[in-house]
């Protein structure tokens, strides 16, 4: 109980008196400590600690109690305030809840407002974009609507057009323009008969062509005519590599310009490193042009031509020779040949796409028009070329813009008006398009003005085109008659520069055409054999007449062929003098509009026609009745029907009437003129004929030029002479000597080697200026075409006609040598005998024309016979006071000329002719005949 009282003692309410006594009596007593009390009693120790603790507690409580009271007061006040606070907080929460509700409502309304504003802005933007889109594409509506309609039509006809295009690319490459047109027309009819939809007028350009790309090709040198454009499309679309038949180097030039920026490699089969060049190009994907091939291809090319590639570990490879190399898909391969009409075996043809790049009249005409316009009006031609490039660039940009617009329209998802980027692209595209259209309109107007001025010179281009096709067709007569387009254009330019100028356009055109025609005639004639010169003049005359519309094709064809017909049902009314062949031709000729009624007239009036038949000069006679008013060519045709033996003089008269006398008098052999036209890199080629030997004339000319025998290296080609000839050319190129390779036709197998030597060694700037390469050859189809086209060709044949023979004799060695001509001490006798001997020389040669009537056996008397006879004649005149005529007649008749004669009757005739030309009366009788 006592302990419990101690525990529950009211320590907070101890009376002050008690505390005072405790403090006075116990606390201040030093003996009243726990330690001291413990010594007496352990129980008292605890009580002592309790008393001391209460005293200490009381002392502390006296300090704490007021604070505690204040604390309680404060806590009461706090409690009151907390109650108020809680009330306020409750109010605040209510206010915050209301505020949140208002805020949420506000944000919802603001969001609605923003959405409405966004919708309004989007609507405004859509309206703006719609306006931009309408403005941007509105102007294109008509064009694009029309284009869409055409595309729809083309889509329907696409099946047939692609079928026809595939046929053209696969099969028609080697053929001429007329054959292609006929073939396509038949194919179109076949498609329609099989109900395959196709275009009524098919065009490869329309189906597979790209206008921008084609314009770039034309800038690179592709002729502008549709035939050449089709060739370009075939070359770039065919699966097989193209092999271009390119005698005028049109494809060669186009490919080189088109691929120039792509590191084009140009090689020939004769090049020692061509395989290595091709191998590198295959691996690195660069284009290669293999030019000037013949009719055989190197077997090493087979895999390349067949594109025989295979894949290994994802990489494409091809076997090339003994090596397996990577194959780049960027690799392109072009092949060209200068052969006019090559024959490739089927195994070669199936590996390539053959393309006929023979130049067309339209393409050449445009080139020649550009050249004459550039020379006559250089500022206009320069402006035209600038406009062409600018126009091509404008069209390219316009095409890019159209592609961009279509791409944007097709790739835009959702509402196009919401795609700002697309609208911006369309707007900028339209702006650029409008600028381009404006430039294009100005360019087209300027182009029209330029074209109008250029068209003034169109007659010159047409006339010159006719001349080119006349000379290009000569290769059908003789394989040696090859002429390059470059050579032709050089002559054309020279004529423009050298012909007589005039301020009047029509006079200028006439003078230009006349000068160029004569220039072509003279330059071509020096390379023609005598028997072909009149034929060339006649072809020129007729083709020029055709160009003017003066020659009827039917008349011309009948003149050449005599018409084609079956058995003649009409009896011959004058069988006593008119042979059946002529009568049949008269019957067929009566079907011609110009000769209608001829058969009936001959039946009714055979005697009138017999006068023409019996006349020694029927080409100069008048024709019966209305037939006398026929045109020149029609008169020529009637003469052919009755007296074909007189066609040659009649043709000469026709040429003289139409073109002038100079076109029936070919220029004489002019070695100095040919040499003047040549250069160190231009071969000079003598086209030989029986009895012609140009070596003496060449050696004599060399002396006049200061090139003597030691500087003229001669070799006659044959077996084993090729390496020696090559060494002479190599030495001559360095030292400037003349190299003469005789009888090239006898070394046909070495001709490709000669072609390669000329290409490698005869390079401008690397050849001594005095060097000349002279070649002699009989006509041969194995002679290299490139040498023929680039060289200067000459013939040294006896001219036709006594007058021309005399002129040639006087102009040739030795008569043209003033020292020799004036070297006789009896000048009067010398000149008369000289004329007599030259007359005799021309006479014996002209008799060959009459066949067995002239000589029983044809003999080829040549310049060497005349040359030795003249030297002997001068020697006898100088050494003898009285000329020993018998000795001279024997030397000339039995030895010099007679040495060739084997028939005794011919020898007798020869001596008779010689006695007429060389006798005493020639000297002593005035006006001897």
NORNORVEN-V149489 format. One record per pair of residues at least 6 apart in sequence whose ideal C-beta (glycine too) atoms are under 7 Angstrom apart, sorted by the first residue. I is the first residue (numbers start at 1). J is the second residue. Records with the same first field share a line. If there is no record, write none. Layout:
BEGIN
I->J / J
END
This chain:
BEGIN
6->50
11->54 / 57
12->61
14->54 / 58
19->55 / 58
22->51 / 55
23->55
26->32 / 51
27->55
32->48
34->45 / 48 / 49
37->44 / 45 / 48
38->45
126->417
129->417 / 423
130->417
132->423 / 427
133->423 / 426
136->426 / 427 / 430
137->426
156->197
157->197 / 198 / 199
159->196 / 197
160->191 / 196 / 197 / 198
161->198 / 199 / 202 / 207
162->207
163->191 / 196
164->184 / 187 / 188 / 198 / 202
165->204 / 207 / 208
167->187
168->184 / 204 / 234
169->234 / 237 / 238
172->180 / 183
173->234 / 353 / 354 / 355 / 356
174->245 / 354 / 356
175->356
176->356
177->227 / 360
184->202
188->198 / 202
191->198
204->230 / 233
205->226 / 229 / 230 / 233
208->233 / 237
209->229 / 233
211->395
212->395 / 396 / 399
214->229 / 232
215->392 / 395
216->392
217->232 / 254 / 258
218->224
219->388 / 389 / 392
220->254 / 257 / 258
221->253 / 254 / 257
222->228 / 232 / 254
223->250 / 359 / 360 / 363 / 366 / 367
224->363 / 366
225->360 / 362 / 363
227->360
228->360 / 363
231->355 / 357
234->353 / 355
235->242 / 355
238->353
240->351 / 352 / 353
241->305 / 333 / 335 / 352 / 353
242->334 / 335 / 352 / 353 / 355
243->335 / 337 / 352 / 353 / 354 / 355
244->251 / 335 / 336 / 355 / 357
245->337 / 339 / 342 / 354 / 355 / 356 / 357 / 358
246->252 / 336 / 337 / 338 / 357
247->338 / 339 / 340 / 358
248->359 / 484 / 485
249->485
250->357 / 359
251->336 / 357
252->291 / 336
255->289 / 334
256->264 / 266 / 289
259->287
262->286 / 287
263->286
264->287 / 289
265->277 / 281 / 286 / 288
266->289 / 291
267->274 / 277 / 278 / 288 / 290
268->274 / 291 / 292 / 759
269->290 / 293 / 298
270->752 / 756
275->300 / 321
277->288
278->288
279->320 / 323 / 325
281->288 / 331
282->304 / 318 / 320 / 325 / 327 / 328 / 331
283->325 / 326 / 328
284->328
285->328 / 329 / 330 / 331
287->332 / 334
288->333
289->334 / 336
290->335
291->336
292->336 / 337 / 338 / 786
293->335 / 337
294->337 / 339
295->342 / 343 / 344
297->348
300->321
302->351
303->318 / 319 / 320
304->320 / 333
305->351 / 352
306->351
308->318
309->316 / 317 / 318 / 327
310->317
315->326
316->326 / 327
317->324 / 325 / 326 / 327
318->325 / 327
335->352
338->785 / 786
339->785
340->475
344->354
359->485
361->465 / 469
364->465 / 468
365->461 / 462 / 465
368->461 / 464 / 465 / 492
369->454 / 457 / 458 / 461
370->381
371->489 / 492 / 493
372->457 / 460 / 461 / 496
373->380 / 381 / 454 / 457
374->381
375->493 / 496
376->457
377->453
380->450 / 453 / 454
383->450
384->450
387->443 / 446 / 447
390->443
391->440 / 443
394->436 / 439 / 440
397->432 / 436
398->433 / 436
401->429 / 432 / 433
404->425 / 429
405->426 / 429
408->422 / 425 / 426
412->419 / 422
416->422
456->505
457->509
459->509
460->509 / 512 / 513
462->547
463->513 / 544 / 547
464->492 / 516
466->543 / 544 / 547
467->517 / 520
468->488
470->539 / 540 / 543
471->483 / 520 / 524
472->483
474->481 / 536
475->481 / 482
477->532
478->532 / 779
479->779 / 780 / 781 / 783
480->687 / 779 / 783 / 788 / 793
481->527 / 528
482->785 / 788 / 789
483->789
484->789 / 790
487->789
491->519 / 520 / 523
492->516
495->512 / 515 / 516 / 519
496->512
498->515
499->511 / 512 / 515
500->511
501->508
502->508 / 511
518->662
521->540 / 663
522->667
524->536
525->533 / 536 / 666 / 667
526->667 / 670 / 674 / 794
527->687 / 793 / 794 / 795
528->536 / 795
529->687 / 689 / 795 / 797
530->797 / 798 / 799 / 800
533->666
534->648 / 651 / 652 / 664
537->655 / 663 / 664
538->651 / 655
541->654 / 655 / 658 / 659
542->551 / 556
545->551 / 658
551->633
552->594
554->592
555->592 / 594 / 633 / 634 / 637
558->589 / 592 / 637
559->636 / 637 / 640
562->585
563->585 / 588 / 589
565->584 / 588
568->583 / 584 / 587
570->587 / 599
572->578 / 580 / 583
573->602 / 603 / 606
574->606 / 610
577->610 / 613
582->641 / 642
585->641
586->598 / 599 / 602 / 641
587->599
589->595 / 598 / 637 / 641
590->596 / 597 / 598 / 599
594->630 / 634
601->625
602->609
605->624
608->624
609->624 / 642
612->618 / 621 / 623 / 642
613->642 / 643
615->621
618->639 / 642 / 643 / 646
619->639 / 646 / 649 / 650 / 653
622->628
623->630 / 635 / 638
627->638
632->654 / 657 / 658
636->650 / 651 / 654
639->646 / 647 / 650
640->647
652->664
655->663 / 664
656->664
665->804
666->799
668->799 / 807 / 808 / 811
669->796 / 808 / 812
671->697 / 701
672->701
674->684 / 792 / 794
677->792
678->684 / 772 / 792
680->767 / 768 / 769 / 771 / 772
681->762 / 763 / 764 / 767
682->790 / 791 / 792
683->758 / 773 / 775 / 787 / 791
684->772 / 774 / 791 / 792 / 794
685->775 / 777 / 788 / 791 / 792 / 793 / 794
686->694 / 775 / 776 / 794 / 796
687->777 / 779 / 793 / 794 / 795
688->776 / 777 / 778
689->795 / 797
690->860
691->860 / 861 / 862
692->796 / 797 / 862
693->862 / 864
694->776 / 796
696->813 / 864 / 867
697->796 / 812 / 813
698->740 / 774
699->712
700->813
702->708 / 712 / 738
707->738
711->737 / 738
712->738 / 740
713->728 / 732 / 737 / 738 / 739 / 740
714->740 / 742
715->721 / 724 / 725 / 728 / 741
716->742 / 743
717->725 / 741 / 742 / 743 / 744 / 746 / 747 / 750
718->746 / 747
721->747
722->747 / 750 / 753
725->741
726->757
728->739
729->739 / 757 / 761 / 773
730->761
731->737
732->738 / 739 / 771
733->761 / 767 / 768 / 771
734->768
735->768
736->768 / 769 / 770 / 771
737->771
738->772 / 774
739->773 / 774
740->774
741->775
742->776
743->776 / 777
744->751 / 775 / 776 / 777 / 783
745->777 / 778 / 780
748->780 / 782
751->782 / 783 / 784
754->784
755->784 / 786 / 787
758->787
777->783
798->805 / 845
799->805 / 808
802->842 / 843 / 846
805->841 / 842 / 845 / 846
806->838 / 839 / 842
809->815 / 838 / 841 / 842 / 866
810->838
812->863
813->867
814->820 / 867 / 870 / 871
815->821 / 870
823->874
824->830 / 874 / 877 / 878
825->878
826->877
829->877 / 883 / 923
830->874 / 877
832->922 / 923
833->873 / 918 / 922
834->870
836->917 / 918 / 922
837->869 / 870 / 873 / 917 / 918
839->917
840->913 / 914 / 917 / 918
841->866
843->913
844->861 / 897 / 910 / 913
845->861
847->854 / 855
848->854 / 855 / 858
855->906
856->903 / 905 / 906
857->902 / 903 / 906
859->900 / 901
861->897 / 900
865->896 / 897
868->896
869->892 / 896
872->891
873->888
876->883 / 884 / 888
877->883
885->919 / 920
888->918
889->914 / 915 / 918
892->914 / 918
893->910 / 911 / 914
897->910
898->907 / 910
901->907 / 910
921->928
922->928
END
